[in-house]
Each structure stands twice: as structure tokens, then as C-alpha cells.
Amino acid sequence: MEKKFMKGCEAIAEAAVRGGCRFFAGYPITPQNEIPEYLSWRLPQVGGAFVQGESEVASINMVYGAAATGKRALTSSSGPGISLKAEGISYLASAQLPAVIVNISRGGPGLGSIQPAQSDYLQATKALGHGGFRAMVFAPATLQEAVDLTYNAWEYAERYRNPVMILMDGCLGAIMEEVEFPEMKELTADNVKEWCLDRIDGREDDHMITPILPEPLLEKLNIGKGMQYKMWEKLDTKVEEFMLEDAEYVVVAYGIAARVAKEAVLRLREEGCKIGMVRPITLYPFPKASLNNLDYTKVKGVIDIEMTIPAQMREDIELQVKDRCPVYEYGRSGGMLLDDDGVYEAIAKIVKGGE
Amino acid sequence: MKQSFVFSGSGGQGIMSAGITLAQTAIAMQKHSTFLPEYGPEQRGGSAKCTVIISDAEIISPLPKKCDTLIAMNELAYAKFIGDVKEGGTVVVNSSRVKTTARDDVKTISVPVDDVALELGNVKVANTVLIGVLIGATGIISKDVVIAALSKKFKEKSPAIMELNIAAIEKGIELGSKA
């Protein structure tokens, strides 16, 4: 298939349409505006609906409504807007509704800056909303990966009846590179789920809300969710392991940071350093085994590279390293970008200096 | 071979457009390319910068610290980014606006692209003249392929705009190869 030279946000939007998305609601915020802009003309072409909501809160609740009808629904935003959607995302998880939420992240906290940053890792992986639920978090590093993950995101959302997040920083949202799109998914009657509104025969009271549940029922729901999260870990963890075999130092990085770090790893390999990399593609479930199973008789250090300060993935890394070697971190923050030389020098100082 | 270019200037000077044209032309020549824009919250007139990487191999990191070639369309952009050029690199300056140069460890190519574009009929094609200068001076992309790309881009606007841009490319190449 022909390759297209495309902007990250637009590539995600097109991949969503091809993956079956037929409803979008969102509210503008930099650096993700090209997603709604693209979908505002693209969705009507395929019989879908685009709504620019009056707020983030309204938009996420429209997504809730659309998901309840069995349509593949999407919203996108950036850090401050995702915070506003938190309530709605938690309600989606509670009502067991599938939806995809894209966060093109920028500098934080607060209004932060409009420049790229990886500052929403903790929010995405630990608490997208109140109540202790989890969502799968996909973190693409290239636009091709962003296309492929977005295209299939609803398969996961519907399989587990749970929201799915795509977390990508503003760099990858704005960058243009070549992508290849898969065919448009043809959704048949089989794709209309038995659980959605108007699908359950004989049900008199056809609505889908998250009421105050009787406590034993709510506990049961949460036990089920807990079991599901364990299942994700087994079945759905995605990770790239790079040059680990003889590695004495292991870099851990995701998304844009992983691309900059990989360049540094290759440069250090050329200089004879035994260094490799673990790149989580799913941030939740976190690829625990890739770090837990490293050969710690060889590994002298694990280096966390993130475009945020302080590093947020570090705790997940430390839980797997279990004090078997030191964990280091390097990053930039607030919309200041990582760069090849900066990351190389930071890693080289640890590896060569034996610090 | 991997080469990085930084186009810089202010909003409205066609910085992004020039960067995209370079990247698209490289891709049409079966090379790999990335284009990364950076701009502030301003709708017009703020600083504009984009980084283009062209490579024979797949591009891993799109965030180089230093670039091989800087294109500076105004004094402010020149001052801001001249320090980011590799030693021995190339700097193309719009000498209609950039009056002072600061480094002698880089090759500086000065062309008054605003004035050249005005002479051709419209200052808006200054960025196209600049791409021509880049081709003339470095040969990084093919003249035929970039003309094909511009023809495709401007064909729908009007034949006059298309021709003006082609004239701008050709004038730029002429000036760039002399520099």
C-alpha cells in the first residue's frame, strides 16, 4: 500500500476512522487540535458524527452515550483536558463501556506549557479517574505504531468493556513521517454487542447508567476488574526488547524518549559499551517480566529516560529491579525537549563513569 | 547518510511550508524524512521553526541537538539558532533581513531572498527561492522532483502561482550554485 507523509495527530485520526470509530466529541486544546479538525470533515464522509462539545466534561459524557449504543467512540485532549474528563472516564469504567481516549501530552502541572512533555504517565497508568480502576495505556514511539495501535484499540476496549488510552507526547502529535494505513474495518452486525442499548430482548428497563450499586454487587464488579487486569498482564503486554542479551546497562524509555534513547544506545554500542533497552509499548499493563527477568549478575544499572522531571515510570521500574542494581534517571521537563546529545551524554556519564 | 535542517523565521514567512516541501521531495526520492514543527501560541508573527531530517536509513531519533544546515529567514531566528549548527555545517541566510553573521567555522550562504522574490513579483515566494538556494548550494534534493512537487501543490491554486514558484526555484538554484 502507498505510504503517506502525515502529521501524528492526523494519522491517529485516520487510523481511528479505519478502526471503526464513528463518533467523536472533544474540546479544543493544543497540541491535539489536528485530531478534531481532521475528524470534523472525515467522520461525516463515513456516516459518522463529529461534535465539538461545549466542554471536556460534556464531551466525555457524549462519548459515554455513544459507547452505550455500541458505536465506536473517541475523544482526545491534552493533560489539562484529560483531568477534566477524569470523572467521565471513571463512569465509563464503572458502566463497563468501551471507548478510546487519546492524550497528546504537554508540559505540566496546571495549564503547564503547550510544548511536548511526557508528564502524564502517572495519571494514565495509576488513576485516570477516581475509584481505583485501570485502563490499558498504549504508548507508540513512531507514527506507524500509533496508526497500528489506534486501529486496534477498540478491539481491546470492547473485549474488556473498558476505556483504552493512547498516550503520545506533543512531538509525535506534531511530527510528520511516513505511515501506511490498514484497510477500513467493515463492522457487521456481529460487532454490535449484545450488551448495548436496545439489544437485550425482553428487557423492560433499557438504560445504561452507573447507579449507586448495592455494596456486594459493587464489590463483585471490582473483583472482576481485578482479575481482568491480571489477565491483561498475561495476554496483552507489549514491549520492545533491544540488545539485551549481553547488556550491562539497560535503558528504559517509551514514546519519543525511546527514540532519542535508542540513538544513544546504538552510539554507545559502536563505542563498545554493552548496553540495551526495554521499551514499554503498553505502559499499563507494564512489561514487568522484561525488567524482572534481566540477568542481574551482569546488569550494573538501569537508566530511566523520560521527557519529564522527576521521572514518573521510575517506581514501576524499581518494583521490578528490586534493588538488584542501581536505578538512574535523566529527563527534560516543562516543554523542554530531549535531544540526541543530551541523552547520549547523560547515559555515557553513567556507563563510562561507573557512577 | 543522515542530514538535519533547521528552518527558522517568523510566522508568515513560509517556514513550515518550505520544510514540508523539502521533506516531501526527499520522500519522493525514496529517502526517509521527518518534519517536526515548533511554534508558540501566537496565531501570526511569532517565531517559527521546523526541523527536517533526511536519511537513507530509517530515522530513529527525530530530535538532534545540532543541525547540519540552518536556514535563517530573519535576524532573530539567526541569533537564536546559530549556536545549534554543527562545526563545518552550512548556514543559509536571508540577507534581505539578516545583516550580521556570527560564526566563521560554518559555511555561510547569503542570498537576499526577499528582494529576489519581490523582483520575481511576490515576496511570498521568498521561501521557494530559499529552497532553490538550498538545492543549488548542496544538491540535497533533485530540482526535477521538487518542481514536480510544487507543480502538484500549486496546480489547483492557479497556473500563475505555479509558474511563479517554478521561476522562484530556478532563480534560487542559480544563486545557490554561485554561492
Contacts between the chains, C-beta under 8 A, distances in Angstrom:
chain1	res1	chain2	res2	distance
A	3	B	27	7.8
A	5	B	23	6.8
A	5	B	24	5.7
A	5	B	27	5.5
A	5	B	33	7.5
A	5	B	35	7.9
A	30	B	41	7.2
A	114	B	40	7.8
A	114	B	41	5.9
A	115	B	38	7.6
A	171	B	36	6.6
A	171	B	62	7.3
A	171	B	63	7.3
A	174	B	36	6.4
A	174	B	37	5.5
A	174	B	38	7.9
A	175	B	34	5.8
A	175	B	35	6.8
A	175	B	36	4.8
A	175	B	62	5.8
A	176	B	20	6.9
A	176	B	23	6.6
A	176	B	34	6.8
A	176	B	35	4.1
A	176	B	36	7.7
A	177	B	33	7.3
A	177	B	34	4.7
A	177	B	35	7.6
A	177	B	59	7.3
A	177	B	62	7.6
A	178	B	27	6.4
A	178	B	32	7.2
A	178	B	33	7.7
A	256	B	62	7.9
A	256	B	63	7.3
A	259	B	60	5.6
A	259	B	61	4.8
A	259	B	62	6.7
A	259	B	63	7.6
A	260	B	61	4.6
A	260	B	63	5.3
A	262	B	60	5.2
A	262	B	61	7.0
A	263	B	60	4.9
A	263	B	61	3.8
A	266	B	60	7.2
A	337	B	63	5.8
A	338	B	63	6.0
A	339	B	63	5.0
A	339	B	64	6.6
A	339	B	65	3.9
A	340	B	61	5.3
A	340	B	63	6.3
A	340	B	64	5.1
A	340	B	65	5.3
A	341	B	64	7.9
A	341	B	65	3.7
A	341	B	66	7.0
A	342	B	65	6.2
